[in-house]
């Protein structure tokens, strides 16, 4: 029991962070992961010790083949509704890492005590899985994290108008121009001058997405890539030097304003 009690303690103390499972189901999942990890470890040492030459006449006398593999797979089907060990180990990577650290692993192929402890603890993990309550639902394939390119494309697709702009001073415009381009309650001195863009053209000047004081101008990016919805409201504004992924997908501009302020389409 000296090798068994530490494992039983470990199986109840490793933090579990799987959302959507009850406390008993979390213990079942933990037992399943521990059993799978021990099975992998035994197979790893089997290959390592089989290929390693004996030293000083000593040989590994223990049989390290996973004789319990079929039992493990059957128990996994009953308890977690899958025998896909790779899927199981990906279900909660935090739990898998914690369980991996808690494994009793021999120092080398000549560590007879460590090898026996590993086999004994595998037996305990299987027993724990055998008496565990099955999960109420099958483990689902983890949802893939959205790739950066997908996020970029989604923002482009959501936008009605996209433009490269630079910060300008509203006071450079005439009173008539200010009245034409901006709402009467737009108080900021600084505005965006639209240079070129994609999709629906926008006015040559638009208000900024945030208010900045004169003292903030030196620490604010001078050029931006802005994304507007169908109501000309900001969806997002990105500093131009950080918008390389967006510019790469957008490619050549579809329109621009010339030096006279006239719109030119390409």
Legacy VTK file of the C-alpha trace (Angstrom):
# vtk DataFile Version 3.0
C-alpha trace
ASCII
DATASET POLYDATA
POINTS 266 float
0.000 0.000 0.000
2.974 2.320 0.340
2.982 2.932 -3.390
-0.775 3.095 -3.665
-1.689 5.638 -1.011
0.289 8.513 -2.597
-1.563 7.997 -5.870
-4.969 7.890 -4.187
-4.111 11.175 -2.499
-2.962 12.648 -5.806
-6.171 11.646 -7.553
-8.180 13.748 -5.101
-5.892 16.769 -4.802
-4.971 17.725 -8.372
-6.968 20.863 -9.236
-9.561 20.260 -11.923
-10.752 23.091 -14.170
-13.093 21.403 -16.617
-16.206 23.495 -17.170
-19.552 21.777 -17.571
-18.726 18.673 -15.488
-19.933 17.843 -11.988
-17.477 17.171 -9.156
-17.821 13.396 -9.534
-17.404 13.662 -13.314
-14.254 15.710 -12.816
-12.842 12.919 -10.648
-13.724 10.430 -13.376
-11.977 12.534 -15.984
-8.939 12.846 -13.719
-8.775 9.057 -13.240
-9.067 8.546 -16.988
-6.269 11.004 -17.750
-4.012 9.492 -15.070
-4.571 5.983 -16.426
-3.866 7.117 -19.979
-0.680 8.890 -18.912
0.582 5.812 -17.067
-0.162 3.657 -20.105
1.863 6.026 -22.281
4.687 6.098 -19.724
4.879 2.289 -19.538
5.046 2.035 -23.327
7.741 4.714 -23.368
9.885 2.826 -20.855
9.255 -0.437 -22.660
10.780 0.987 -25.822
13.595 2.700 -23.932
14.558 -0.312 -21.817
14.232 -2.767 -24.701
16.747 -0.823 -26.765
19.097 0.066 -23.909
22.008 -2.385 -23.437
22.418 -3.936 -19.999
25.030 -2.335 -17.734
27.315 -4.303 -15.414
25.435 -7.490 -16.201
22.175 -6.081 -14.861
19.009 -6.426 -16.880
15.466 -5.210 -16.472
13.573 -8.174 -15.068
10.128 -6.546 -15.052
7.798 -6.925 -17.991
6.976 -3.372 -19.036
4.558 -4.191 -21.805
1.160 -2.639 -21.171
-0.814 -5.822 -20.582
-3.708 -3.713 -19.304
-4.073 -1.642 -22.468
-7.257 -3.343 -23.662
-8.747 -3.026 -20.166
-7.893 0.684 -20.125
-9.528 1.272 -23.497
-12.689 -0.538 -22.434
-12.866 1.413 -19.182
-12.381 4.683 -21.073
-15.294 3.823 -23.353
-17.470 3.132 -20.333
-16.364 6.099 -18.233
-15.690 8.930 -20.703
-17.357 7.471 -23.826
-14.215 7.425 -25.953
-10.992 5.443 -26.203
-9.277 8.252 -28.087
-6.429 8.948 -25.668
-5.132 11.965 -27.602
-8.576 13.560 -27.422
-8.798 12.741 -23.722
-5.450 14.374 -22.947
-6.491 17.509 -24.871
-9.802 17.864 -23.027
-8.243 19.860 -20.200
-4.577 20.606 -20.737
-4.183 22.131 -17.284
-5.402 18.896 -15.688
-3.218 16.817 -18.007
-0.116 18.835 -17.069
-0.890 18.551 -13.357
-1.474 14.803 -13.665
1.743 14.404 -15.646
3.731 16.084 -12.867
2.175 13.735 -10.282
3.173 10.505 -12.082
5.571 8.157 -10.279
8.261 7.658 -12.924
11.413 5.498 -12.502
14.819 7.116 -12.766
15.999 4.696 -15.436
15.616 1.130 -16.687
17.608 -0.250 -13.731
15.396 1.442 -11.148
13.493 -1.706 -10.212
11.626 -0.023 -7.360
10.578 2.888 -9.564
9.478 0.580 -12.373
7.391 -1.506 -9.995
5.857 1.624 -8.472
4.858 2.825 -11.926
3.149 -0.476 -12.670
1.422 -0.513 -9.267
0.151 3.020 -9.664
-1.174 2.177 -13.110
-3.188 -0.622 -11.485
-4.585 1.846 -8.950
-5.508 4.310 -11.711
-7.390 1.553 -13.528
-9.191 0.560 -10.320
-10.128 4.193 -9.692
-11.474 4.440 -13.245
-13.337 1.144 -12.871
-15.356 2.398 -9.884
-15.806 5.945 -11.224
-19.187 7.268 -12.282
-19.430 7.658 -16.081
-19.659 11.106 -17.584
-23.174 12.187 -18.522
-21.973 13.249 -21.936
-19.159 12.384 -24.286
-15.993 14.423 -24.432
-16.245 16.890 -27.291
-13.508 17.771 -29.708
-11.893 21.013 -28.441
-12.967 23.967 -30.513
-10.035 25.198 -32.564
-8.795 28.622 -31.653
-9.643 31.081 -34.395
-6.553 31.739 -36.435
-5.211 35.233 -36.775
-6.014 35.221 -40.491
-9.629 34.261 -39.765
-10.022 37.098 -37.253
-8.582 39.544 -39.759
-10.867 38.361 -42.550
-13.924 38.427 -40.281
-13.304 42.073 -39.372
-12.860 42.978 -43.037
-16.071 41.157 -43.943
-18.029 42.896 -41.162
-16.955 46.365 -42.256
-18.890 48.480 -44.739
-16.003 50.922 -45.196
-12.282 50.652 -44.461
-9.784 53.475 -44.761
-6.205 54.478 -44.129
-6.240 57.812 -42.339
-3.912 60.304 -40.710
-4.474 62.680 -37.802
-5.148 66.257 -38.818
-6.162 69.518 -37.151
-9.807 70.470 -37.513
-8.827 74.142 -37.484
-7.204 73.693 -40.902
-10.700 73.368 -42.363
-13.056 76.229 -43.051
-16.169 76.678 -40.952
-18.271 75.430 -43.877
-16.119 72.304 -44.248
-16.343 71.621 -40.541
-20.113 71.927 -40.678
-20.266 69.574 -43.664
-18.015 66.870 -42.241
-18.695 66.853 -38.503
-21.620 66.818 -36.120
-22.027 70.128 -34.331
-21.202 68.572 -30.957
-17.861 67.065 -32.095
-15.544 68.892 -29.704
-12.120 67.417 -30.382
-9.563 69.574 -32.138
-8.114 66.527 -33.886
-9.734 64.610 -36.743
-8.912 61.924 -39.264
-8.009 62.916 -42.801
-8.985 60.034 -45.092
-6.272 59.102 -47.584
-7.375 55.902 -49.294
-9.655 52.986 -48.667
-11.569 49.865 -49.514
-15.223 48.990 -50.006
-17.636 51.925 -49.639
-15.928 55.341 -49.924
-16.237 57.640 -46.939
-15.967 61.430 -46.549
-12.555 63.044 -46.845
-12.594 63.889 -43.124
-14.088 61.958 -40.201
-14.060 62.356 -36.457
-11.595 60.279 -34.459
-12.638 57.178 -32.563
-11.386 58.709 -29.317
-10.829 62.134 -27.821
-7.236 63.224 -27.385
-5.804 66.308 -25.712
-3.077 68.437 -27.254
-0.590 66.922 -24.804
-1.441 63.405 -26.029
-0.706 64.106 -29.681
2.992 63.277 -29.457
2.282 59.845 -27.998
-0.596 58.991 -30.364
0.004 57.164 -33.649
-0.241 59.567 -36.581
-1.709 57.050 -39.056
-4.496 54.517 -38.528
-6.512 51.878 -40.339
-10.194 52.329 -39.480
-13.194 50.040 -39.934
-16.751 51.423 -40.065
-20.160 49.773 -40.121
-23.093 50.654 -42.381
-24.010 53.552 -40.075
-20.466 54.948 -40.284
-19.817 53.989 -36.677
-16.380 52.731 -35.712
-15.983 48.972 -35.417
-12.251 49.164 -34.843
-9.277 51.481 -35.285
-5.762 50.022 -35.539
-2.475 51.890 -35.541
-1.163 51.608 -39.097
2.206 50.150 -38.080
0.321 47.313 -36.354
-2.091 46.647 -39.230
0.198 44.670 -41.535
-1.986 41.551 -41.530
-5.033 43.606 -42.552
-3.215 45.497 -45.290
-1.859 42.219 -46.668
-5.383 40.849 -47.110
-6.838 44.124 -48.354
-4.098 44.516 -50.984
-4.480 47.459 -53.385
-6.803 50.340 -52.334
-10.060 50.634 -54.257
-10.317 54.419 -53.956
-8.401 57.445 -52.673
-8.587 61.227 -52.331
-6.185 63.259 -54.465
-4.429 66.448 -53.389
-7.499 68.500 -54.368
-9.770 66.389 -52.192
-11.471 64.676 -55.122
-12.439 61.019 -54.840
-10.715 58.705 -57.307
-11.837 55.112 -57.763
-9.566 52.361 -59.062
LINES 1 267
266 0 1 2 3 4 5 6 7 8 9 10 11 12 13 14 15 16 17 18 19 20 21 22 23 24 25 26 27 28 29 30 31 32 33 34 35 36 37 38 39 40 41 42 43 44 45 46 47 48 49 50 51 52 53 54 55 56 57 58 59 60 61 62 63 64 65 66 67 68 69 70 71 72 73 74 75 76 77 78 79 80 81 82 83 84 85 86 87 88 89 90 91 92 93 94 95 96 97 98 99 100 101 102 103 104 105 106 107 108 109 110 111 112 113 114 115 116 117 118 119 120 121 122 123 124 125 126 127 128 129 130 131 132 133 134 135 136 137 138 139 140 141 142 143 144 145 146 147 148 149 150 151 152 153 154 155 156 157 158 159 160 161 162 163 164 165 166 167 168 169 170 171 172 173 174 175 176 177 178 179 180 181 182 183 184 185 186 187 188 189 190 191 192 193 194 195 196 197 198 199 200 201 202 203 204 205 206 207 208 209 210 211 212 213 214 215 216 217 218 219 220 221 222 223 224 225 226 227 228 229 230 231 232 233 234 235 236 237 238 239 240 241 242 243 244 245 246 247 248 249 250 251 252 253 254 255 256 257 258 259 260 261 262 263 264 265
